[in-house]
Amino acid sequence: MVLVGVDFGHPHFDHGLEELGLLAETAGFRVTERVTCKRRAPDPALFVGSGKADEIKALALGTGATEVLFDQALSPAQQRNLERHLGLAVNDRTLLILQIFAQRARSHEGKLQVELARLQYLSTRLVRRWSHLERQSGGIGMRGGPGETQIELDRRMIGDAIKRTKERLEKVKKQRATQRRQRERRDAFNISLVGYTNAGKSSLFNALVKARAYAADQLFATLDTTTRQLYLGEAGRSVSLSDTVGFIRDLPHGLVDAFAATLQEAADADLLLHVVDASNPSHPEQIAEVMRVLHDIGAAQVPQLLVFNKLDAIDPERQPQRLRDHMDVEGLSVTRVFVSALTGQGLPELRQALADVVAQDRPAETFSDAGDPSQEPPLGEFD
């Protein structure tokens, strides 16, 4: 597989296509070559222009690649034109993420959500897919040919499937709403784990509640929401802790919409544990991306507690001076705790930070610094 990325001058362009490569490997593909180029705007026909398309074709032939994967979303026309020009299968980041989600979904709800997103994606790919039939005559007095009939048939079938899937998801959404009301009647304090994919949310979840949720060093290791009770002896009460799907840069809007029922857990939470991979140099951009998705799902105003995970993977000279401090996020001072879900380092400090919030039962106070920041010692590398 040949990976292709186009730099349009946007910040944080992944010149090494590292994340796309990880996504491809997660889906089971072998990457043979990576190609990047700069453009002011996408080429309307081939996205990268004919010269670069010829270069990609030569690289694919030279390495034996059978597929080309673009880091950006392609229009249906661009995808079709590229496949004709290259003589190879061409896909984009959106379809790749959909494929990974389809492989990883385990629950009935998760499978329904992925199916809805896949159908919505396919519905935009029907245009002129039957162009080989469009020149055929439809008969005397008929305006359309068999090609147009096939397109309409496919569109109708997909439209019906989308409608059925939405109806089934609506039932799931109502069931979740009922479960949330039951938790509210029990006066439960709800905490949701959110964060960029592969930040270690499921590992942290397992470490806190001694669960056995699937966790692996890969993107989108788990998609389905898992909820467990966590007893905080420091606060003298139990809380409800939920592990949710990870976010990623350029997460397709169709997936955000399809996973609305799952993501609603975050929007309805009393507190968000925003898990960050502290060992990743791009963690500031990942935090910004998570915040963007939280805005999209209406969860940006839910109080947060930052958890900088993978402390064991940070170089000794970059270790933080303290395991608990504060960090500015979108103009607000948020409590931050450094932990290692793998070794357990920092977990007592995290539990105490959670207990402080729960004991107050006013989560919004996690955004305000309890003391005078000017009196605190310097934070170190991660400030």
C-alpha positions, 0 to 999 in steps of 0.5 A: 500500500502507498500512503499519500499526504498533501500539505495545503499549508494547514498547521500540524501536517503529518509530514511523515504520515506516521498516524496514517501508517499506524491506521493502515497497520491497525487495519491489517495493511502493509505500507510499502511507500509514503509520498507527500507533496505541497499544493495550494488547493486540491486538484478538482480531478485528481486531488494531487495533479496529473504529474504527482499521480504519475509519480504515485503510479510508478512508485506503486508499480515499483513496490508491488503495491495494489492500493493507494491510501490518501490521508485526506478525504477524497470526493467521489469524482476524485476517487473515481478519476484516480482509480482510472488514472492509476489502475489501482484501488484508491481509498481515503482516510475516512474509509480506512477509519470506517474499516477499523471501526467495523473490525473492532465493534463488538456490541450490538450498538457499536455494530449498528453505529459503524453500519450507519456510518458506512452506509452514509459514506457509501451513499455519496459514492453512488454518483456515476458508479454505473457510467458504463451503462449510461450510454445505453438507450432506455427504449422509445419514449424513456428518458433514462437508461439502465445506468440511471435505473441502477443508480436509483435502485442502489440509492433507494436500497441504501436509503432504506437501510439507513432509515432502518439502522437509524430507527434501531439506534434510536431504540438504543439511545432511549435505552441508554437514556433510561439507564442514565435516569436510573443512575441519576435516581441513585444519585450516582456521580458519573465520570467518563474517560475521553482522549485521543486514540491510543492514549491508554484510556482502557488501560487506565480504566482497567487499572482503576476498576480492576476490569478486563476491558480489551486494551492494546498498543494500537489505534481504536483498540476498543469502541464500545462503552464499558461502565463499572463502579469505582469505590473511592475510599478517600471520598467514602462513596462509589462513582460510575466510570465509563470508558468511551471510544477514542478520538482522532484527527479529522474524525469523519463527521459521519462517525461522530454522528453515528456514535452520538449514543455512545458519545452522549455518555461524555456529554452527560457526565459529571466529570471527564477524565481527559487522558493524554499520552504524555510520551507523544510529542504531538500531545498538545495537538491531540488535546486540541483535537479532543477539545474540538470533538467535545465541542461537536458533541456538546461536552466542552463545558463538562468539568475535566481532570487531565490525566497525563498517562504513560509516565513510564515512557517519558525520558528521565530528563523530561519527568515532571517535578510533581505528579499533580499540578494545573494546566491551562486548557482553553483559558481555564486552569485544569487539575492535571495528574501524571500517571502510568497505568502500566506501573501504577505510578501516580494512581494514588494521586489520581484517586485523591484528585477524584475524591476531592472532586466527588467530596465537594460534589461541585465538579466545576471547581476542578477548573479553578486553582485552589491556591495562588499559582504564583506561589507554586514551584515551577512545573517543568517540561510539561507546563 
